[in-house]
Amino acid sequence: MMAASSVCFALMAFAAKMAAAGLSGGEIAFWRFAIMLVPLVAVPRWGRQALEFQRLDLLAYRGIFGGTAVLLYFLAIAHIPVGIATLLNYSAPIYSVLFASLFLGERVDRRLVLPLAAALVGLALTVSGNTGDRGGTPFHFGLWELVGMASGVLSGAAVTAIRAARRTEGSWAVYGSFSLCGLLATAPIALSAFQAPAPREWLLLAVVGGASVVAQLLMTWAYRWVTNLQAGVISQLTVVVSMILGVMFLGDRLTTLQLLGGALALGGVVGVVWTQSTPRAVE
């Protein structure tokens, strides 16, 4: 179920990239959140559960950080290869370590230094290694790469907010806050550059929203049986599938430096997840 969720998230990113040929990234993100609210309206029981909460502040943090992260992620997808944008967004675990230390009081394990450094170096190599459309100039770090990296930072903050919220809040309350706050966060940008979707774009938007809903539900259900370590490692499948889809169907070209950087970044992120999930000996 967790692997299927990861594949659905990759399909969402792929459809968003295709839709970005005619629509802005902000509008695509807006429609994604609008479609994500459909289950809460269609199934009254889920809608009622989404309104049951104890800590509105934590739900707001999760929704605002997560919604803004998705907005930046979709803006990046519209301007850089889908696999690179996904890698940057899915680097969230390396930032959630810092946020968990600052706001949840978790001690930073010294063993995290090596995988964190590997992940950051890998990300830098990946986003700066494309010379295909820059006249052969290597190590270019542009605006949209920064936007993609910012989406990963905010995703890390959202993950920390989820961990705090799940101590008191139900999964549907977390899902609802994410969908509603995301809709509000994307609305200004979507409306400012709104363009009526063509029939083909409506189909792609339906895939974006439908894949998001299925992925979120599968992930929520899978967490009943998988550990945080298993979930964190399996979720990186989204990056791999996104890169493969981009190369096969969108003509994305990944240089050797980008492939090496991507492998290093993925390994570093998995190392961070592994270290975070490893029980520490009692001192």
Secondary structure, 3 states (H helix, E strand, C coil): CHHHHHHHHHHHHHHHHHHCCCCCHHHHHHHHHHHHCHHHHHCHHHHHHHCCCCCHHHHHHHHHHHHHHHHHHHHHHCCCCHHHHHHHHCCHHHHHHHHHHHHCCCCCCHHHHHHHHHHHHHHHHHHHCCCCCCCCCCCCCCHHHHHHHHHHHHHHHHHHHHHHHCCCCCHHHHHHHHHHHHHHHHHHHHHHCCCCCCHHHHHHHHHHHHHHHHHHHHHHHHCCCCCHHHHHHHHCHHHHHHHHHHHHHCCCCCCHHHHHHHHHHHHHHHHHHHHHHCCCCCC
